[in-house]
Amino acid sequence: NAGVTQTPKFQVLKTGQSMTLQCAQDMNHNSMYWYRQDPGMGLRLIYYSASEGTTDKGEVPNGYNVSRLNKREFSLRLESAAPSQTSVYFCASSGAGPQYYEQYFGPGTRLTVT
Amino acid sequence: KQEVTQIPAALSVPEGENLVLNCSFTDSAIYNLQWFRQDPGKGLTSLLLIQSSQREQTSGRLNASLDKSSGRSTLYIAASQPGDSATYLCAVVNNAGNMLTFGGGTRLMVKP
């Protein structure tokens, strides 16, 4: 039981390049989330998916797109990376929405945009 | 907009001391509050989840309390150990159940 896994662990992009961050969970959770963590700003929600086939914007969605590929997988795409998107990105999942169940986090992806 | 504040931002204590970490939030209409631990360069590990109807939760040497009406939660760590050194984050879920708002964290160092 791996929990929440993320790939890649590290990535360096040039401004304007695109990439997709992958996330998968094996806990049969309905809800999945993407956060970014920045020094002095804490963790902020980018997008979430309450169930397979649905996605909603969080606090900082601009510049990102997401896909809930199936119940296990939730990807985050940067179409045209900008230096302001340099951050650590965390994926999380929970059983039935954040109001009842604990969120479980992946190890993170450290992204640098030059 | 919900704002979550954690005080102190950093704390250094000798091994064996009991300590309290504080978390306050501005909107008391929350569904639950969760405490996490984050080690340097790592992801977040859930420590305790308190539902809005509960007053406290305990796990081993950890005890978290919640006073929703005053917008406060505390994490009590008994008999601290060097292995407890980490950043501790609290987060609250909004009334709609679709947004988790994090505090800035308390960076704890326990000296042997």
Interface residues (C-beta under 8 A of the other chain):
Chain A: V4 Y33 G40 G42 L43 R44 L45 Y48 A50 D56 G58 E59 F90 A92 G97 P98 Q99 Y100 Y101 E102 Q103 Y104 F105 G106 P107 G108
Chain B: Y31 N32 Q34 F36 K42 G43 L44 T45 S46 L49 Q51 L89 A91 V93 G97 N98 M99 L100 F102 G103 G104 G105
